[in-house]
Amino acid sequence: MDDAQLEEIQQWLIKSQRDLKVAQVLLDNKESLLDAVVYHCQQSAEKALKAYLASQNKAFMKTHDVDVLVGLCSSSEPDFQSLQEAAEILTPYATEFRYPGGLIEPERRDAEEALEMAVLVLKYVTQRLPKQ
């Protein structure tokens, strides 16, 4: 693996970790910002999966669909299918509460679940990346 590839993987991971930290800070905030919590959870999972795909030299299209990314990862490592439930939970949060026309924000328990799923995805991916 060359330096450029390692740098790309590292950048995806840093972005994933930062999204996760933002989600945690917002969840702990006194003000209700649960719509932003679930969005950043989705973003964290998306970026973690893209880090894995970069480590495998797998091309991926611009997508926010965590389901699609799990499918792409599964083509290299079938065990990624174990993240399917997390993908199904997180994928809608890319847009569900971002625009007018529906609910303003999810229930707190849904935001907590999204955070758990994002942590799971990041941990799962991190354990499967090459050691640097």
N, CA and C atoms as an extended XYZ file, in Angstrom:
396
Properties=species:S:1:pos:R:3:atomname:S:1:resname:S:1:resid:I:1 pbc="F F F"
N         0.848       -1.164        0.000 N   MET     1
C         0.000        0.000        0.000 CA  MET     1
C         0.903        1.240        0.000 C   MET     1
N         0.656        2.154       -0.933 N   ASP     2
C         1.518        3.335       -1.008 CA  ASP     2
C         1.054        4.440       -0.052 C   ASP     2
N         1.886        5.459        0.066 N   ASP     3
C         1.617        6.545        1.014 CA  ASP     3
C         0.326        7.295        0.695 C   ASP     3
N         0.045        7.487       -0.581 N   ALA     4
C        -1.170        8.215       -0.973 CA  ALA     4
C        -2.421        7.447       -0.545 C   ALA     4
N        -2.391        6.135       -0.715 N   GLN     5
C        -3.535        5.315       -0.307 CA  GLN     5
C        -3.702        5.345        1.214 C   GLN     5
N        -2.600        5.222        1.935 N   LEU     6
C        -2.659        5.291        3.399 CA  LEU     6
C        -3.210        6.635        3.867 C   LEU     6
N        -2.798        7.699        3.206 N   GLU     7
C        -3.280        9.041        3.552 CA  GLU     7
C        -4.788        9.162        3.309 C   GLU     7
N        -5.257        8.627        2.193 N   GLU     8
C        -6.695        8.673        1.900 CA  GLU     8
C        -7.490        7.910        2.959 C   GLU     8
N        -7.026        6.725        3.302 N   ILE     9
C        -7.700        5.920        4.328 CA  ILE     9
C        -7.744        6.691        5.642 C   ILE     9
N        -6.613        7.256        6.013 N   GLN    10
C        -6.526        8.010        7.267 CA  GLN    10
C        -7.481        9.201        7.267 C   GLN    10
N        -7.577        9.883        6.151 N   GLN    11
C        -8.479       11.033        6.073 CA  GLN    11
C        -9.942       10.614        6.212 C   GLN    11
N       -10.322        9.515        5.555 N   TRP    12
C       -11.698        9.017        5.716 CA  TRP    12
C       -11.970        8.683        7.180 C   TRP    12
N       -11.005        8.039        7.829 N   LEU    13
C       -11.191        7.670        9.240 CA  LEU    13
C       -11.296        8.890       10.151 C   LEU    13
N       -10.461        9.863        9.918 N   ILE    14
C       -10.516       11.085       10.732 CA  ILE    14
C       -11.873       11.751       10.573 C   ILE    14
N       -12.352       11.853        9.351 N   LYS    15
C       -13.666       12.462        9.112 CA  LYS    15
C       -14.764       11.651        9.792 C   LYS    15
N       -14.662       10.335        9.729 N   SER    16
C       -15.642        9.466       10.387 CA  SER    16
C       -15.636        9.683       11.897 C   SER    16
N       -14.445        9.708       12.470 N   GLN    17
C       -14.316        9.901       13.918 CA  GLN    17
C       -14.843       11.265       14.345 C   GLN    17
N       -14.589       12.283       13.546 N   ARG    18
C       -15.074       13.627       13.871 CA  ARG    18
C       -16.595       13.696       13.810 C   ARG    18
N       -17.179       13.074       12.806 N   ASP    19
C       -18.646       13.049       12.738 CA  ASP    19
C       -19.223       12.358       13.966 C   ASP    19
N       -18.580       11.291       14.390 N   LEU    20
C       -19.043       10.573       15.576 CA  LEU    20
C       -18.936       11.455       16.824 C   LEU    20
N       -17.838       12.186       16.942 N   LYS    21
C       -17.672       13.094       18.086 CA  LYS    21
C       -18.722       14.198       18.072 C   LYS    21
N       -18.992       14.747       16.906 N   VAL    22
C       -20.025       15.781       16.788 CA  VAL    22
C       -21.370       15.218       17.229 C   VAL    22
N       -21.694       14.018       16.776 N   ALA    23
C       -22.965       13.392       17.160 CA  ALA    23
C       -23.059       13.236       18.672 C   ALA    23
N       -21.983       12.802       19.298 N   GLN    24
C       -21.992       12.611       20.750 CA  GLN    24
C       -22.169       13.940       21.478 C   GLN    24
N       -21.450       14.962       21.047 N   VAL    25
C       -21.567       16.289       21.667 CA  VAL    25
C       -22.998       16.813       21.525 C   VAL    25
N       -23.562       16.660       20.348 N   LEU    26
C       -24.923       17.152       20.120 CA  LEU    26
C       -25.952       16.364       20.919 C   LEU    26
N       -25.733       15.073       21.074 N   LEU    27
C       -26.656       14.258       21.864 CA  LEU    27
C       -26.626       14.685       23.326 C   LEU    27
N       -25.458       15.052       23.812 N   ASP    28
C       -25.297       15.463       25.206 CA  ASP    28
C       -25.713       16.912       25.456 C   ASP    28
N       -25.965       17.665       24.394 N   ASN    29
C       -26.317       19.075       24.504 CA  ASN    29
C       -27.690       19.248       25.147 C   ASN    29
N       -27.844       20.295       25.930 N   LYS    30
C       -29.137       20.577       26.569 CA  LYS    30
C       -30.205       20.899       25.535 C   LYS    30
N       -29.798       21.576       24.474 N   GLU    31
C       -30.732       21.918       23.407 CA  GLU    31
C       -30.997       20.667       22.564 C   GLU    31
N       -32.216       20.498       22.128 N   SER    32
C       -32.556       19.318       21.333 CA  SER    32
C       -32.087       19.502       19.892 C   SER    32
N       -31.083       18.741       19.516 N   LEU    33
C       -30.504       18.800       18.174 CA  LEU    33
C       -30.426       17.395       17.574 C   LEU    33
N       -31.444       16.607       17.829 N   LEU    34
C       -31.407       15.191       17.462 CA  LEU    34
C       -31.362       14.963       15.957 C   LEU    34
N       -31.906       15.892       15.173 N   ASP    35
C       -31.821       15.758       13.722 CA  ASP    35
C       -30.365       15.785       13.267 C   ASP    35
N       -29.573       16.644       13.889 N   ALA    36
C       -28.149       16.726       13.552 CA  ALA    36
C       -27.385       15.509       14.072 C   ALA    36
N       -27.814       14.975       15.206 N   VAL    37
C       -27.170       13.776       15.763 CA  VAL    37
C       -27.257       12.627       14.764 C   VAL    37
N       -28.463       12.332       14.293 N   VAL    38
C       -28.622       11.178       13.401 CA  VAL    38
C       -27.926       11.406       12.062 C   VAL    38
N       -27.916       12.646       11.593 N   TYR    39
C       -27.213       12.956       10.346 CA  TYR    39
C       -25.717       12.655       10.490 C   TYR    39
N       -25.113       13.119       11.568 N   HIS    40
C       -23.678       12.891       11.752 CA  HIS    40
C       -23.360       11.417       12.017 C   HIS    40
N       -24.288       10.689       12.594 N   CYS    41
C       -24.099        9.236       12.750 CA  CYS    41
C       -24.056        8.561       11.384 C   CYS    41
N       -24.976        8.941       10.517 N   GLN    42
C       -24.995        8.391        9.160 CA  GLN    42
C       -23.692        8.732        8.447 C   GLN    42
N       -23.261        9.985        8.580 N   GLN    43
C       -22.033       10.424        7.929 CA  GLN    43
C       -20.818        9.654        8.441 C   GLN    43
N       -20.769        9.404        9.729 N   SER    44
C       -19.659        8.653       10.311 CA  SER    44
C       -19.577        7.253        9.716 C   SER    44
N       -20.705        6.572        9.654 N   ALA    45
C       -20.723        5.217        9.095 CA  ALA    45
C       -20.327        5.233        7.623 C   ALA    45
N       -20.883        6.169        6.882 N   GLU    46
C       -20.566        6.288        5.456 CA  GLU    46
C       -19.059        6.449        5.244 C   GLU    46
N       -18.449        7.334        5.986 N   LYS    47
C       -17.025        7.620        5.805 CA  LYS    47
C       -16.143        6.469        6.280 C   LYS    47
N       -16.562        5.775        7.317 N   ALA    48
C       -15.811        4.597        7.767 CA  ALA    48
C       -15.799        3.529        6.673 C   ALA    48
N       -16.954        3.281        6.084 N   LEU    49
C       -17.042        2.279        5.020 CA  LEU    49
C       -16.218        2.695        3.803 C   LEU    49
N       -16.191        3.971        3.507 N   LYS    50
C       -15.373        4.457        2.394 CA  LYS    50
C       -13.884        4.290        2.698 C   LYS    50
N       -13.500        4.388        3.965 N   ALA    51
C       -12.109        4.115        4.347 CA  ALA    51
C       -11.758        2.669        4.018 C   ALA    51
N       -12.661        1.754        4.351 N   TYR    52
C       -12.406        0.344        4.052 CA  TYR    52
C       -12.298        0.128        2.539 C   TYR    52
N       -13.224        0.699        1.791 N   LEU    53
C       -13.191        0.537        0.339 CA  LEU    53
C       -11.893        1.094       -0.241 C   LEU    53
N       -11.432        2.217        0.285 N   ALA    54
C       -10.155        2.783       -0.169 CA  ALA    54
C        -9.005        1.829        0.143 C   ALA    54
N        -9.080        1.148        1.275 N   SER    55
C        -8.017        0.202        1.646 CA  SER    55
C        -7.979       -1.007        0.724 C   SER    55
N        -9.112       -1.293        0.096 N   GLN    56
C        -9.214       -2.436       -0.811 CA  GLN    56
C        -9.053       -2.037       -2.278 C   GLN    56
N        -8.743       -0.761       -2.518 N   ASN    57
C        -8.673       -0.227       -3.887 CA  ASN    57
C        -9.971       -0.436       -4.643 C   ASN    57
N       -11.077       -0.378       -3.935 N   LYS    58
C       -12.403       -0.546       -4.546 CA  LYS    58
C       -12.942        0.817       -4.941 C   LYS    58
N       -13.289        0.945       -6.188 N   ALA    59
C       -13.915        2.188       -6.645 CA  ALA    59
C       -15.332        2.256       -6.086 C   ALA    59
N       -15.747        3.435       -5.720 N   PHE    60
C       -17.127        3.619       -5.261 CA  PHE    60
C       -17.636        4.953       -5.774 C   PHE    60
N       -18.914        4.965       -6.085 N   MET    61
C       -19.531        6.169       -6.593 CA  MET    61
C       -19.874        7.092       -5.427 C   MET    61
N       -20.146        8.329       -5.754 N   LYS    62
C       -20.593        9.258       -4.717 CA  LYS    62
C       -21.984        8.818       -4.288 C   LYS    62
N       -22.077        8.391       -3.048 N   THR    63
C       -23.362        7.957       -2.514 CA  THR    63
C       -23.377        8.182       -1.015 C   THR    63
N       -24.567        8.422       -0.499 N   HIS    64
C       -24.757        8.509        0.949 CA  HIS    64
C       -25.478        7.260        1.452 C   HIS    64
N       -25.662        6.296        0.577 N   ASP    65
C       -26.421        5.091        0.896 CA  ASP    65
C       -25.512        4.071        1.588 C   ASP    65
N       -25.658        3.975        2.895 N   VAL    66
C       -24.825        3.060        3.678 CA  VAL    66
C       -25.099        1.612        3.264 C   VAL    66
N       -26.330        1.304        2.864 N   ASP    67
C       -26.659       -0.041        2.367 CA  ASP    67
C       -25.786       -0.408        1.168 C   ASP    67
N       -25.679        0.507        0.229 N   VAL    68
C       -24.871        0.272       -0.973 CA  VAL    68
C       -23.406        0.068       -0.592 C   VAL    68
N       -22.909        0.890        0.315 N   LEU    69
C       -21.507        0.781        0.729 CA  LEU    69
C       -21.228       -0.532        1.450 C   LEU    69
N       -22.158       -0.973        2.285 N   VAL    70
C       -22.006       -2.282        2.942 CA  VAL    70
C       -21.949       -3.378        1.882 C   VAL    70
N       -22.787       -3.276        0.872 N   GLY    71
C       -22.767       -4.253       -0.220 CA  GLY    71
C       -21.431       -4.287       -0.939 C   GLY    71
N       -20.872       -3.120       -1.204 N   LEU    72
C       -19.562       -3.057       -1.862 CA  LEU    72
C       -18.472       -3.658       -0.982 C   LEU    72
N       -18.511       -3.352        0.304 N   CYS    73
C       -17.528       -3.922        1.232 CA  CYS    73
C       -17.678       -5.441        1.312 C   CYS    73
N       -18.908       -5.915        1.256 N   SER    74
C       -19.184       -7.355        1.344 CA  SER    74
C       -18.609       -8.126        0.168 C   SER    74
N       -18.426       -7.449       -0.953 N   SER    75
C       -17.848       -8.148       -2.102 CA  SER    75
C       -16.375       -8.481       -1.857 C   SER    75
N       -15.717       -7.752       -0.952 N   SER    76
C       -14.339       -8.074       -0.562 CA  SER    76
C       -14.302       -8.970        0.660 C   SER    76
N       -15.209       -8.701        1.584 N   GLU    77
C       -15.257       -9.449        2.838 CA  GLU    77
C       -16.726       -9.697        3.198 C   GLU    77
N       -17.237      -10.895        2.912 N   PRO    78
C       -18.657      -11.190        3.120 CA  PRO    78
C       -19.183      -10.907        4.527 C   PRO    78
N       -18.308      -10.950        5.530 N   ASP    79
C       -18.751      -10.689        6.903 CA  ASP    79
C       -19.323       -9.285        7.087 C   ASP    79
N       -19.057       -8.385        6.155 N   PHE    80
C       -19.622       -7.034        6.252 CA  PHE    80
C       -21.147       -7.059        6.234 C   PHE    80
N       -21.724       -8.155        5.772 N   GLN    81
C       -23.188       -8.264        5.789 CA  GLN    81
C       -23.742       -8.150        7.204 C   GLN    81
N       -22.908       -8.401        8.197 N   SER    82
C       -23.366       -8.266        9.585 CA  SER    82
C       -23.698       -6.810        9.930 C   SER    82
N       -23.294       -5.879        9.074 N   LEU    83
C       -23.611       -4.462        9.286 CA  LEU    83
C       -24.899       -4.037        8.585 C   LEU    83
N       -25.603       -4.988        8.005 N   GLN    84
C       -26.797       -4.654        7.226 CA  GLN    84
C       -27.858       -3.940        8.057 C   GLN    84
N       -28.083       -4.407        9.271 N   GLU    85
C       -29.090       -3.752       10.120 CA  GLU    85
C       -28.694       -2.309       10.410 C   GLU    85
N       -27.434       -2.096       10.723 N   ALA    86
C       -26.950       -0.733       10.969 CA  ALA    86
C       -27.147        0.132        9.731 C   ALA    86
N       -26.856       -0.436        8.572 N   ALA    87
C       -27.018        0.304        7.319 CA  ALA    87
C       -28.469        0.700        7.094 C   ALA    87
N       -29.375       -0.226        7.364 N   GLU    88
C       -30.798        0.061        7.167 CA  GLU    88
C       -31.291        1.141        8.125 C   GLU    88
N       -30.741        1.163        9.317 N   ILE    89
C       -31.119        2.189       10.296 CA  ILE    89
C       -30.540        3.547        9.908 C   ILE    89
N       -29.285        3.580        9.503 N   LEU    90
C       -28.586        4.844        9.288 CA  LEU    90
C       -28.845        5.496        7.936 C   LEU    90
N       -29.026        4.725        6.885 N   THR    91
C       -29.153        5.295        5.542 CA  THR    91
C       -30.198        6.404        5.441 C   THR    91
N       -31.396        6.223        5.966 N   PRO    92
C       -32.403        7.289        5.812 CA  PRO    92
C       -32.007        8.615        6.453 C   PRO    92
N       -31.120        8.576        7.430 N   TYR    93
C       -30.760        9.796        8.148 CA  TYR    93
C       -29.902       10.753        7.320 C   TYR    93
N       -29.461       10.331        6.155 N   ALA    94
C       -28.730       11.243        5.269 CA  ALA    94
C       -29.633       12.390        4.830 C   ALA    94
N       -30.937       12.125        4.741 N   THR    95
C       -31.864       13.158        4.256 CA  THR    95
C       -33.131       13.314        5.085 C   THR    95
N       -33.507       12.312        5.854 N   GLU    96
C       -34.837       12.272        6.472 CA  GLU    96
C       -35.212       13.515        7.272 C   GLU    96
N       -34.323       14.046        8.047 N   PHE    97
C       -34.646       15.198        8.890 CA  PHE    97
C       -33.937       16.469        8.425 C   PHE    97
N       -33.351       16.424        7.249 N   ARG    98
C       -32.537       17.543        6.769 CA  ARG    98
C       -33.356       18.635        6.088 C   ARG    98
N       -34.551       18.304        5.643 N   TYR    99
C       -35.324       19.243        4.837 CA  TYR    99
C       -36.743       19.362        5.377 C   TYR    99
N       -37.399       20.481        5.100 N   PRO   100
C       -38.785       20.657        5.556 CA  PRO   100
C       -39.719       19.646        4.895 C   PRO   100
N       -40.843       19.434        5.549 N   GLY   101
C       -41.853       18.575        4.945 CA  GLY   101
C       -42.187       17.356        5.767 C   GLY   101
N       -41.452       17.110        6.788 N   GLY   102
C       -41.707       15.948        7.636 CA  GLY   102
C       -41.486       16.324        9.083 C   GLY   102
N       -41.115       15.349        9.855 N   LEU   103
C       -40.801       15.612       11.256 CA  LEU   103
C       -39.548       16.478       11.359 C   LEU   103
N       -39.485       17.278       12.410 N   ILE   104
C       -38.322       18.136       12.629 CA  ILE   104
C       -37.124       17.321       13.103 C   ILE   104
N       -37.373       16.364       13.981 N   GLU   105
C       -36.282       15.551       14.500 CA  GLU   105
C       -36.810       14.200       14.971 C   GLU   105
N       -35.893       13.223       15.101 N   PRO   106
C       -36.294       11.899       15.571 CA  PRO   106
C       -36.504       11.893       17.088 C   PRO   106
N       -36.997       10.788       17.576 N   GLU   107
C       -37.091       10.578       19.022 CA  GLU   107
C       -35.676       10.385       19.578 C   GLU   107
N       -35.509       10.689       20.836 N   ARG   108
C       -34.191       10.540       21.473 CA  ARG   108
C       -33.697        9.093       21.383 C   ARG   108
N       -34.574        8.131       21.602 N   ARG   109
C       -34.139        6.724       21.549 CA  ARG   109
C       -33.623        6.363       20.151 C   ARG   109
N       -34.196        6.980       19.109 N   ASP   110
C       -33.712        6.730       17.750 CA  ASP   110
C       -32.325        7.338       17.544 C   ASP   110
N       -32.101        8.509       18.119 N   ALA   111
C       -30.779        9.138       18.027 CA  ALA   111
C       -29.741        8.314       18.787 C   ALA   111
N       -30.123        7.797       19.936 N   GLU   112
C       -29.203        6.946       20.712 CA  GLU   112
C       -28.877        5.668       19.949 C   GLU   112
N       -29.891        5.092       19.306 N   GLU   113
C       -29.669        3.891       18.497 CA  GLU   113
C       -28.750        4.209       17.317 C   GLU   113
N       -28.958        5.343       16.679 N   ALA   114
C       -28.106        5.739       15.553 CA  ALA   114
C       -26.655        5.876       16.000 C   ALA   114
N       -26.458        6.446       17.177 N   LEU   115
C       -25.100        6.585       17.703 CA  LEU   115
C       -24.472        5.214       17.957 C   LEU   115
N       -25.233        4.305       18.525 N   GLU   116
C       -24.729        2.940       18.749 CA  GLU   116
C       -24.342        2.274       17.432 C   GLU   116
N       -25.170        2.448       16.406 N   MET   117
C       -24.897        1.839       15.105 CA  MET   117
C       -23.651        2.451       14.466 C   MET   117
N       -23.491        3.760       14.583 N   ALA   118
C       -22.316        4.422       14.016 CA  ALA   118
C       -21.039        3.961       14.715 C   ALA   118
N       -21.093        3.833       16.033 N   VAL   119
C       -19.942        3.320       16.791 CA  VAL   119
C       -19.612        1.905       16.325 C   VAL   119
N       -20.626        1.081       16.169 N   LEU   120
C       -20.444       -0.299       15.712 CA  LEU   120
C       -19.755       -0.344       14.351 C   LEU   120
N       -20.236        0.459       13.411 N   VAL   121
C       -19.663        0.456       12.063 CA  VAL   121
C       -18.208        0.910       12.099 C   VAL   121
N       -17.931        2.007       12.782 N   LEU   122
C       -16.556        2.510       12.834 CA  LEU   122
C       -15.621        1.488       13.478 C   LEU   122
N       -16.045        0.890       14.560 N   LYS   123
C       -15.218       -0.120       15.232 CA  LYS   123
C       -14.990       -1.326       14.318 C   LYS   123
N       -16.047       -1.789       13.672 N   TYR   124
C       -15.961       -2.941       12.777 CA  TYR   124
C       -14.950       -2.671       11.658 C   TYR   124
N       -15.079       -1.501       11.043 N   VAL   125
C       -14.179       -1.148        9.945 CA  VAL   125
C       -12.742       -1.020       10.443 C   VAL   125
N       -12.551       -0.325       11.541 N   THR   126
C       -11.207       -0.094       12.073 CA  THR   126
C       -10.482       -1.410       12.344 C   THR   126
N       -11.206       -2.401       12.827 N   GLN   127
C       -10.603       -3.703       13.111 CA  GLN   127
C       -10.180       -4.446       11.849 C   GLN   127
N       -10.703       -4.043       10.703 N   ARG   128
C       -10.404       -4.739        9.457 CA  ARG   128
C        -9.450       -3.977        8.543 C   ARG   128
N        -9.018       -2.832        8.995 N   LEU   129
C        -8.076       -2.058        8.189 CA  LEU   129
C        -6.652       -2.525        8.455 C   LEU   129
N        -5.786       -2.382        7.460 N   PRO   130
C        -4.389       -2.761        7.676 CA  PRO   130
C        -3.765       -1.877        8.745 C   PRO   130
N        -2.924       -2.462        9.551 N   LYS   131
C        -2.214       -1.710       10.586 CA  LYS   131
C        -1.154       -0.846        9.915 C   LYS   131
N        -1.034        0.377       10.393 N   GLN   132
C        -0.086        1.305        9.752 CA  GLN   132
C         1.201        1.394       10.508 C   GLN   132
